[in-house]
């Protein structure tokens, strides 16, 4: 019956909109940035609807930027973007801590390999020379805000792999290798669409825009120690260029 189908469609539209409005009131009245929403099953039970209707309501709130989802973790109230200053003395943990957030970094893997043309040029080493590649995620208040790949000259920093294996951060690992200070020589910023792998790391949809930061860190004397490429979820990070 066509008229019945139209009626059901209108009812479903009204239901998911009502659910979205109710969750919006919850966010405004009792939930804070970063708080986790109930699961789809819990919301479906609360409102007496199927999970498909709940998903439509959550999708509408995601499009409005009120919530974001993290793969395997659920839906969360969107927090204000993390302030990430780009300065000559880039120190991720110190910069994020200064904004009142809790910084975090999770290493996904390390690999010693011959340097590519791009790595060799940036680090001023021979093509095929040994580099240590480190891949990981940057976090703020437990939320993943970025994905990074860093390359370190193997012959110049022979103890870097062991230092990272002990759980040291990049700054402390460089210090363990005798690099007590380092400076950002340059940063190139651009935008791109996320592929499936990057979208998975950042809990985005494939094709969503991300900010790309390519950078080189050197000793104060100008010797390259780290070539890095990072991608940030745009709605979770504000990159600010600041003088030291």
C-alpha positions as CSV (number, residue, x, y, z in Angstrom):
1,X,0.0,0.0,0.0
2,X,1.7,3.2,-1.2
3,X,0.0,5.5,1.3
4,X,1.1,3.2,4.2
5,X,4.7,3.2,3.0
6,X,4.6,7.1,2.9
7,X,3.2,7.2,6.4
8,X,5.9,4.8,7.7
9,X,8.6,6.9,6.1
10,X,7.3,10.0,7.7
11,X,7.1,8.3,11.1
12,X,10.7,7.1,10.8
13,X,11.9,10.6,9.8
14,X,10.1,12.0,12.8
15,X,11.5,9.4,15.1
16,X,15.2,9.9,14.2
17,X,14.8,13.7,14.3
18,X,13.2,13.5,17.8
19,X,16.1,11.2,18.9
20,X,18.6,13.6,17.6
21,X,16.9,16.5,19.3
22,X,16.9,14.6,22.6
23,X,20.6,13.7,22.4
24,X,21.3,17.3,21.6
25,X,19.6,18.4,24.8
26,X,21.6,15.7,26.7
27,X,24.8,17.2,25.3
28,X,23.8,20.8,26.2
29,X,22.6,20.0,29.7
30,X,24.7,17.2,31.1
31,X,27.4,15.9,28.8
32,X,30.8,17.5,28.3
33,X,33.3,17.6,25.5
34,X,34.9,14.1,25.0
35,X,32.1,12.3,26.9
36,X,31.0,9.0,25.5
37,X,27.4,8.5,24.3
38,X,25.5,5.3,25.2
39,X,25.9,2.5,22.7
40,X,23.5,2.1,19.7
41,X,21.9,-0.8,21.5
42,X,21.4,1.3,24.7
43,X,19.9,4.2,22.7
44,X,17.6,1.8,20.8
45,X,16.3,0.4,24.1
46,X,15.9,3.9,25.6
47,X,13.8,5.2,22.7
48,X,12.1,1.9,21.8
49,X,13.3,2.0,18.2
50,X,15.6,-0.2,16.0
51,X,19.3,0.5,15.7
52,X,18.9,1.8,12.1
53,X,16.8,4.7,13.3
54,X,19.4,5.4,16.0
55,X,22.2,5.4,13.4
56,X,20.3,8.0,11.3
57,X,20.0,10.2,14.4
58,X,23.8,9.8,15.2
59,X,24.7,10.4,11.6
60,X,22.9,13.7,11.6
61,X,24.7,14.8,14.7
62,X,28.0,13.8,13.2
63,X,27.3,15.9,10.1
64,X,26.6,18.8,12.4
65,X,29.9,18.3,14.1
66,X,28.3,17.7,17.5
67,X,29.7,14.2,17.9
68,X,32.3,12.1,16.3
69,X,32.8,8.3,16.2
70,X,35.9,6.3,16.9
71,X,36.1,2.9,15.2
72,X,35.5,0.2,17.8
73,X,35.0,2.7,20.6
74,X,31.7,4.4,20.0
75,X,30.4,8.0,19.7
76,X,31.7,10.9,21.6
77,X,30.8,14.5,22.2
78,X,33.0,16.7,20.0
79,X,35.6,18.5,22.0
80,X,37.1,21.9,21.0
81,X,40.1,21.5,18.7
82,X,43.4,20.9,20.3
83,X,45.7,23.9,19.9
84,X,49.0,22.7,18.3
85,X,51.5,25.6,17.9
86,X,54.1,25.3,15.1
87,X,57.3,26.8,16.3
88,X,61.0,26.3,15.9
89,X,61.2,24.3,19.2
90,X,58.4,21.9,18.5
91,X,57.7,19.6,21.5
92,X,54.4,17.9,21.1
93,X,53.9,16.8,24.8
94,X,54.8,20.2,26.1
95,X,52.7,22.1,23.6
96,X,49.5,20.1,24.3
97,X,50.0,20.0,28.0
98,X,50.2,23.8,28.0
99,X,46.6,23.9,26.7
100,X,45.4,21.9,29.6
101,X,45.0,18.7,27.6
102,X,46.6,15.3,28.3
103,X,49.0,14.4,25.4
104,X,49.7,10.9,24.2
105,X,51.6,9.1,21.6
106,X,51.3,5.5,20.5
107,X,53.9,3.8,18.4
108,X,52.4,1.5,15.8
109,X,55.7,0.1,14.5
110,X,59.4,0.7,13.7
111,X,61.4,-0.4,10.7
112,X,65.0,-0.1,9.7
113,X,65.3,0.3,5.9
114,X,67.3,1.9,3.1
115,X,66.6,5.6,2.7
116,X,64.3,6.7,-0.1
117,X,65.2,9.6,-2.4
118,X,62.9,11.9,-0.3
119,X,64.4,10.8,3.0
120,X,68.0,10.9,1.7
121,X,67.5,14.5,0.4
122,X,65.8,15.7,3.6
123,X,68.3,14.1,6.0
124,X,71.3,14.8,3.8
125,X,72.4,11.2,3.6
126,X,73.1,8.9,0.7
127,X,70.3,7.1,-1.1
128,X,70.1,3.6,0.4
129,X,71.7,4.6,3.7
130,X,70.1,3.2,6.8
131,X,67.1,5.0,8.3
132,X,64.8,4.2,11.2
133,X,61.2,4.7,10.3
134,X,58.7,5.2,13.1
135,X,54.9,5.2,12.6
136,X,52.4,6.2,15.3
137,X,49.4,8.1,16.5
138,X,49.3,11.4,18.4
139,X,46.5,11.8,21.0
140,X,44.9,14.5,23.1
141,X,42.8,13.6,26.1
142,X,42.8,10.0,24.8
143,X,41.4,11.0,21.4
144,X,43.5,10.3,18.3
145,X,44.2,13.6,16.5
146,X,47.0,12.7,14.2
147,X,49.0,10.0,12.4
148,X,52.8,10.4,11.9
149,X,55.7,8.8,10.1
150,X,59.2,9.9,11.1
151,X,62.5,8.9,9.6
152,X,65.8,9.1,11.6
153,X,69.3,8.7,10.1
154,X,70.5,5.3,11.3
155,X,74.3,6.0,11.3
156,X,73.8,9.4,13.0
157,X,71.5,8.1,15.7
158,X,72.5,4.4,16.3
159,X,70.7,4.1,19.7
160,X,67.3,5.6,18.5
161,X,65.6,2.2,18.1
162,X,66.6,1.0,21.5
163,X,65.5,4.2,23.2
164,X,62.1,4.1,21.6
165,X,61.8,0.4,22.5
166,X,62.2,1.4,26.1
167,X,59.1,3.6,25.8
168,X,60.8,7.0,25.5
169,X,59.2,9.8,23.6
170,X,60.9,11.3,20.5
171,X,62.5,14.2,22.5
172,X,63.8,11.8,25.2
173,X,65.0,9.3,22.7
174,X,66.9,11.9,20.8
175,X,68.4,13.1,24.1
176,X,69.5,9.5,24.8
177,X,71.3,9.6,21.5
178,X,73.2,12.8,22.5
179,X,70.8,15.3,20.8
180,X,69.8,17.5,23.7
181,X,68.2,20.2,21.6
182,X,66.7,20.3,18.1
183,X,64.9,22.9,16.0
184,X,62.2,22.9,13.4
185,X,64.0,23.8,10.2
186,X,60.9,24.0,8.0
187,X,57.2,22.9,7.9
188,X,55.2,22.5,4.7
189,X,51.4,22.5,5.2
190,X,48.9,21.2,2.7
191,X,45.5,19.5,2.5
192,X,44.5,16.1,1.1
193,X,41.8,13.5,1.1
194,X,42.3,10.6,3.5
195,X,42.7,7.1,2.0
196,X,41.1,4.1,3.6
197,X,44.2,3.3,5.8
198,X,44.6,6.9,7.1
199,X,40.9,7.2,7.6
200,X,40.9,4.1,9.7
201,X,43.8,5.4,11.9
202,X,41.9,8.7,12.5
203,X,38.4,7.3,12.7
204,X,37.3,9.2,9.6
205,X,35.5,8.3,6.5
206,X,37.6,7.6,3.4
207,X,37.8,10.8,1.4
208,X,37.4,13.1,4.4
209,X,39.9,16.0,4.4
210,X,43.0,16.0,6.6
211,X,45.8,18.5,7.2
212,X,49.2,17.3,6.1
213,X,52.4,18.6,7.7
214,X,55.8,17.7,6.2
215,X,58.7,18.8,8.4
216,X,62.4,18.6,9.1
217,X,64.1,18.8,12.6
218,X,67.8,19.6,12.9
219,X,70.3,20.2,15.6
220,X,71.0,23.9,16.4
221,X,74.0,23.6,14.1
222,X,71.8,22.5,11.2
223,X,72.4,18.7,11.1
224,X,69.1,16.9,10.2
225,X,67.9,14.4,12.8
226,X,64.2,13.8,11.9
227,X,62.2,14.0,8.7
228,X,58.5,13.7,9.5
229,X,55.1,13.5,7.7
230,X,52.0,14.0,9.8
231,X,48.3,14.0,9.1
232,X,45.7,15.6,11.4
233,X,42.0,15.3,11.6
234,X,41.0,18.8,10.7
235,X,38.1,19.2,13.1
236,X,40.2,18.1,16.1
237,X,43.3,20.2,15.7
238,X,44.1,23.9,15.2
239,X,47.6,24.4,13.9
240,X,49.0,27.8,14.8
241,X,52.3,29.2,13.5
242,X,54.0,31.0,16.4
243,X,57.3,32.8,16.9
244,X,59.6,31.4,19.6
